[in-house]
Structure formats: C-alpha cells, structure tokens
C-alpha cells in the first residue's frame, strides 16, 4: 500500500514539529515540562510511560519515554467546532519526553491542528488558520521556557 501523500514533501514546520533538549534527569524533565506547559495555558489531561508498559508487557528494554497529553480547553473547543467534532480523534496534544542518554532528555511535539488540516480532518479555512496560529503561539511560549 502506498501513502496518498509523500511524507518527505513536508517541512517540519508544516506539521508544527518542535524539539528541545534538556540537560537533566528524566523525572525532573517530566516535572519541568508539565510545569512549563501548565504555565503556558495547557492542562495535562492524561499522561503515561509507554516505556514502562512495553518493558513490563513485552520485555522491550526501552529507555525512559513519557507522554504528557496536554490540552488547552478553549483551543480544544474551537477545534472541535471547526472540524465538525473530528478533531477529537487526535486529542490530546501530546508532548513527548524521551531519554537520549542519562542526563539528556528530548522534548518533542507536533501540531495536531496542522496535521488535521493536512489530512482533511479539519477545514483549510480562516477559522482553522486562526486556531493553528493561536495554539502555535501557546506551544512556542512553552518551548521558549523549557
């Protein structure tokens, strides 16, 4: 099966990809990222450690990997309205923290708002462009404070 789009055609900015490196231990990084995103206007709707689950269930031997499901309620409400409720299939906005090596953590995020528009789950109109811009500003503010 071939993909209907060529993923190589996208620049990281097209999907709102942002990354940062933190020089601290994994647990401290999780706490720091949670605090920074909360300060930027996000709540943490869900969080879990895929590495712990996979290591326990299938003996994967994964290094620390953690997902914070961040959500700004006002943006989520606007996105649901603009997308005829389809955006909920991508909720929440995940911020991932993984250990690259002891004492070095990678923080990674992609914009579900941008991705939804690219794949047709959300309209390519001014209302969605405004939502993307507004959520982008919130994420940018969070990453600036990491």
C-alpha positions in Angstrom: 0.0 0.0 0.0 1.4 3.4 -0.9 0.6 6.5 1.0 -1.7 9.1 -0.6 0.8 11.8 0.3 4.6 11.9 0.3 5.7 12.5 3.9 9.1 13.7 2.5 7.4 16.7 1.0 6.7 18.2 4.4 9.0 20.5 6.2 8.9 20.0 10.0 7.2 23.4 10.2 4.3 22.0 8.1 3.4 19.7 10.9 4.4 22.1 13.7 7.3 19.9 14.8 9.3 21.4 17.6 12.0 19.9 19.8 14.2 20.9 22.7 17.0 19.2 24.6 17.0 19.3 28.4 20.1 18.5 30.4 18.5 16.9 33.5 17.3 13.5 34.6 14.2 12.0 33.1 11.9 12.5 36.1 13.0 16.1 36.6 12.4 16.7 32.9 8.8 15.4 33.1 8.1 17.7 36.0 9.7 20.7 34.3 7.8 20.1 31.0 4.5 19.6 32.9 5.0 22.9 34.8 6.1 24.9 31.7 3.1 23.7 29.6 0.7 24.4 32.5 2.1 27.9 32.8 1.6 28.4 29.1 -2.2 27.6 29.4 -2.3 23.8 28.9 -3.8 21.3 31.3 -2.4 17.8 31.4 -5.4 15.6 30.5 -3.5 12.3 30.6 0.0 11.0 31.0 1.7 7.7 30.8 5.0 5.9 30.3 5.0 3.7 27.1 8.5 2.5 28.0 7.3 1.2 31.4 4.3 -0.5 29.9 6.4 -2.1 27.0 9.2 -3.1 29.3 6.7 -4.8 31.6 4.4 -6.4 28.9 6.9 -7.4 26.2 10.3 -7.0 27.8 11.2 -4.3 25.3 14.2 -2.9 27.1 13.1 0.7 26.3 14.9 3.7 27.7 12.7 6.2 29.6 9.9 7.6 27.4 7.0 9.6 28.7 3.9 11.2 27.1 2.1 14.2 28.5 -1.3 14.7 26.9 -1.6 18.5 27.1 -4.8 20.3 26.3 -5.9 23.9 26.3 -9.7 23.7 26.8 -10.5 26.9 24.8 -8.5 25.7 21.8 -9.9 22.2 22.0 -13.4 23.6 22.0 -12.7 25.8 19.0 -11.0 22.9 17.1 -14.0 20.6 17.7 -16.4 23.2 16.4 -14.2 24.0 13.3 -13.7 20.3 12.5 -17.3 19.1 13.0 -16.0 17.2 16.0 -13.5 15.1 14.1 -10.5 16.8 15.8 -11.3 14.8 18.9 -9.8 11.7 17.2 -6.4 13.3 17.7 -6.8 14.7 21.2 -5.0 15.5 23.4 -1.9 17.3 22.1 1.0 15.1 23.1 4.3 16.4 24.4 6.8 13.5 24.5 9.9 13.3 26.7 12.5 10.6 26.0 15.9 9.9 27.4 18.6 10.2 24.7 21.3 9.3 27.3 21.4 9.6 31.0 21.0 13.3 31.9 19.9 14.3 28.4 16.2 14.4 27.5 14.5 15.2 24.2 11.1 17.1 24.3 9.1 16.6 21.1 5.8 17.9 19.9 3.9 18.0 16.6 0.7 20.1 16.0 -2.4 18.0 15.8 -4.1 21.1 14.4 -1.7 21.3 11.5 -1.8 17.6 10.9 -5.6 17.5 11.0 -5.8 20.2 8.3 -3.2 18.4 6.1 -5.2 15.1 6.2 -8.6 16.7 5.7 -9.9 16.2 9.3 -10.2 20.0 9.7 -11.0 22.6 7.1 -8.4 24.7 5.3 -10.1 28.0 6.2 -9.5 31.2 8.1 -11.1 29.9 11.3 -8.8 26.9 11.4 -5.8 29.0 10.4 -6.6 31.2 13.5 -6.8 28.1 15.7 -3.4 26.9 14.4 -1.8 30.3 14.9 -3.2 30.6 18.5 -2.1 27.1 19.5 1.2 27.6 17.8 1.8 30.7 20.0 1.0 28.7 23.2 3.4 25.9 22.2 6.1 28.4 21.2 5.7 30.1 24.6 6.1 26.8 26.4 9.1 25.7 24.3 10.8 29.1 24.9 10.5 28.5 28.7 11.9 25.0 28.6 
